[in-house]
Amino acid sequence: MAQPAALVLEVPEAAGDADLELSPCEESDVHDSFHRLIQEQSLRVAEEGLELLPRGAAGRGRQTLPRPAGAPVHSSATLRVLASMPSRTIGRSRGAIISQYYNRTVRLRRRRNSRPLLGNVVRSARPSLRLYDLELDHTVMEEDEKRSLLVKELQGLSMAQRDHMIRNMPLSLGEKRWLREKSWSPKGKQQGQKGRGGTFSCSRLRYSCILALHSLGLVLLSGLYAARPWRYALKQIGGQFGSSVLSYFLFLKTLLAFNALMLLPLLAFLVGVQAAFPPDPSGLVPTFSGLELLTGRGCFTHTVMYYGYYSNTTLSQSCASPRETGQDSLPYNMPLAYLFTVGAAFFITCITLVYSMSHSFGESYRVGSTKGIHALTVFCSWDYKVTQKRASRVQQDSICTQLKELLAEWQLRERPQSACGQLWQAAMLGLGWLLCLGTTMGCAAAVLTFSEVMIQRPDADGQGVELLALPLVVSVLNLGASYLFRGLATLERHDSPVLEVYMAICRSLILKMAVLGVLCYHWLGRRVAKLQAPCWEDFVGQELYRFLVVDFIFTLLDSLFGELVWRLISEKKLKRQKPEFDIARNVLDLIYGQTLTWLGVLFSPLLPAVQMLRLLLLFYVKKASLMANCQAPRRPWLASHMSTVFLTLLCFPSFLGAAVFLCYAVWQVKPSSTCGPFRTLNTMYEAGTVWVHRLERAGSGASWLPWLHHFLVENTFFLFLVSALLLAVIYLNIQVVKAQRKVICLLKEQIRNEGEDKVFLINKLHSVYEAGERRRRPGRTQEEPCNPSHHDPARRDLDLRSPQDTAVE
């Protein structure tokens, strides 16, 4: 069949066209005109593409392809229609169109003054895309020739046009980089840049500077990305042990960020200022003996680490008198700075914690199910930018572990449980909870009794190792109870490993919160009455420091010896594999240590720094113990909600309890009269009231500050309003996430319906085609040959054929 006629517009180039350059605006017009040309040619192809061809020619080109079992068998016409769908033709002629598009665009730019825009040319006179091989016919022009032609055209452009052209090319970064490097070659560049040597040199220098700065910025960004703490270690842990174990280390990293955020304002406005204006030494400072690292006493007492070192004076910037107590200018009120800095640090931590919790909630609960994610994991998880063998091995392990977790979750949902098994599990669960609650009450009673004994001793305020007695007792009880809870979980035999972890977390959380509640009563109820003369704030800060240190020592011993001994027993005596990593106990240890840090910030401003050092060491110790003594979970499970659960437990029982403890200490407990910035006040809260009265006496210039303090701080309505707004924001965020989950479920169902519609339409198309075939050949019998058109030209039927299929056949 004859091809449709197409006219090619050929306009001779003028002599001076090579030196003419277009602005980016004119160049965009050329792009738009060619884009309209492509759209019109595509419509023309769609209108004229289907041709009537003899049935015999179609029959000769048919081939029987192997199909999977159960797959629908479609005719050749149906397959051609399916092959012509837009979703199956994406990228078929991309390379040819791109090269022709930019070659023609460059030529059009140089001929613009002598030829009109393509959009204004009559349709019959426009260049036809049919003359260009859009099906990547390599006989017309090879890819290397196209690239070399494009490089030559780019060399004849100015620098701005070259950058603009390369930036808009739909090519990969590697190809763009290759084109940019090749276009800088000296060949052909001098001809296009004659008479502009100075301008070219300046523009090239400017471009080189911009490119160097851009490269430097990319290097710095990649360096910052690579400098993230434990980047490769987290990938390695996630690949070998799964998302459940990885959630512990991610939570540890989150706690490290929270402590760093809290430490910054304390260092800037409290510790740094007091270190710059140290108070007068009161007595002889003891020398460092090494025991202070365990007890927190000794020379540490006379440093900025504890509450008692901070002065209650107004610090001045004057060099002659750095400490003025009677000035009216109020350059830096130390009691007010102490109170507001600790309050601001807690407020920033609260906002960050609530935001992190809401963000994690949105990320983990946004999609309600993992249906369909198996195929995405298999076909879309590999990162092809990974080139190193070590990184590819880590990524391979990560994908394998993720598939195991998805399959384990799917099998868990498909596995039913009998009624007798459910009754037995419920009975064991109730018995386990009774034992856990009894153990918790016994541990709390033991801590309360031992603390009373410590108070009644005559040398209760000792200076040596006896100060570590209470932290040692509490740590031993916590460790023993956690192993008891683990044994009960083994006897209960939960079907779901997620439920087992949640049960262990709840039991350990109840135990630790009960013990901390008893300790808070011991510090603020009994110790304050016992230590009225000495500085009880320093004692509470030192006690919390000792609890952190002893808990860290027990964690190290449990990791280095407990897990090691248990691994040796499992492998040598019991002939089993390595034990699993106890996620619940280790996570609760982190929450317990962070709660101790928040409880002690008011009495020891540098306690977040101690906690940061503790977390850093703990990460490497736990990682080494995990790699050497533990194995991946025998029953893999997907920890999609673990981060949200950890942050929720950190926010409500931990942070909220610490905030209540500190609010009680600020509003109700009388400060020591011999140390600290609040030594002359009845409560710490009175520092703000005294400051407001001094402002009122200073003059009317700052009269709005007392009003602000009265309505925002002293008035309880504002506190209730802020709390209500915070709860409303949390509630609205939860509702928005639920609505997004519903919308996503509806969209997934719509996608499934669209797939069913496509299958329905294909079946209809196939049935219509078969009905037409039966009507065209009513007298055909089985004795006739397969291709009668070869022998009888008069019995040729008509078929829907496209010009491309005709050319191929």
C-alpha angles and dihedrals in degrees: 000000000000119000117242114263117259128185121215118210109226116182119174116242120245121236095245097043094096092065095048116101132193130222120241089256092056090044091054088054089056090050092050093048092052090045090055089048091054091049093051092046090050090053090049091051090049091051097044101027098093110074133177109248131174116272091231094062089051093049093053092057097050121113130185109235124197113253131192119260113276095015117136115257112225130188123250092256091053091048091050091051090049091048090054093056114116093240091059098043098055110124095006095120100012097121095049094046092048095050094044091045095056095038091053092043091055092048091047090051092055092046098042097112092053101039131046128240115282090237091062096048121100111262094240091054097050120105112265121230089212089077089061118072104243092172093070096257101183093199092075100051131347121229093246092053090051091051093047091050090050091049091051092050091048091051090059093057130088119257096256093048092046092053092045092049096048092045092055096047113112092230135118122270092252093055092046090050090050092050092048092051094046093047089059092062114121094235113101092359096095092054092054094044102047115145093015102081096131095044091046093051093049093046091047091050091049091048091048090052092049091048091049092050090047091050090048090052091051091049091051092048092049089047091053090048092050091045093062109123115267095349096154094034092058091049090050093049092047092049097049103033106024136236094301095065091036090059090066093056093044089053090050089053090050091052090051090055092049092052092047090051092051094045095055099070091040091055094043102046105021118020096035094047094049091047089053091050105034118189124242111281113254108208134329117328111226120234124250113267102168095248088092089075088067103033101031091221132104116054092001089070091067095053137082089266095089138050097243094065094064118094129229095221134105110256116223132198092224113116093211097055112017093175117050119173101181105043120128095204092076098206095173122356105203099198091049091046091051093051098043095042093054090044092049091048090053092046093051090048091049093051092046092047094050091047092049091048094050092045092049090047090053093048097047101038099035093096112043099203142027094225111142095012093107093073091045090052093049099045106024107034101082116098107215092195089073108101105157118094094225093051092045090052091052091048091049091053091047093053091045092051092046091053090050090052093049093048092046091052091049092049091048091056092048095049112091124203127220124241093247091052092051092050092049092048092048091051093049090046092053092048091049092052092050090053092046094050091047091050091049093052091047092051092048091049091048092051092048093049094047092048090053089051090051091052094049093052114103092227094047090133095056124158102218142059092310087081088069094060097093095044090048092052093048093048092049091051092048093049095046093047092049091055090048091052090049091053091050090052089054091053093047092057100204116205092216117058089202091059090048092054093046091051092051091048093051093049095047091045092054091049096049095043091051091050092047091049090055091048092051090053088048093052102041100027108038106018095050091056091045097046105045095130099044124054104277092183090063090049092052091048091049091046092054090047090053091049090053093048095046093046089052091050091051091048091052092048092048092049098044100038110012096052091037093052092045090051092051092049092048094048101037106031107021094035091225135130126266118295121258126253111265101229098177097052094044094047092050089050088057093048090047092052092046091051090053089052094052091046091054102043092094093052099034114028092188094055092101088060089054089049092051091053089047092052093048093053091042093056095056093042093050092045092052092046091047094052094045106034108025139062134206116279111282088220106043116213135180112248096201095143102032096099091052092049092049093050091047092053089046092052107043110031097025109035095031092051092049090049091052090048093052094043089054091049092050099044105032114022120082113235122234115274095216105051144024135042093288099051095122097046133085093225134007090243091065090073089079092048093050090050092051091051090051090051091053090052092047093066145274095288092091099032092127092065095066089047090050092048092049097051100034104035109022096037111083092203091074091051091052090046093053091047091050092049091050092051090046091053091050091048093048091049091052091049092048091052091049090051091049090052090053092048091049091051090051091049091050090051090048090052090052090050090050089054091050090049091054091051090048093051092047091051090048091050090050093049092048090051092050091049090052091049091053092050092049095051107037095149100046115125134187092256092066118097120261095247108031091168089074091064105027115042090183092067098061118136127204124252135188106253132169123220091243092056090048092052092049094049 
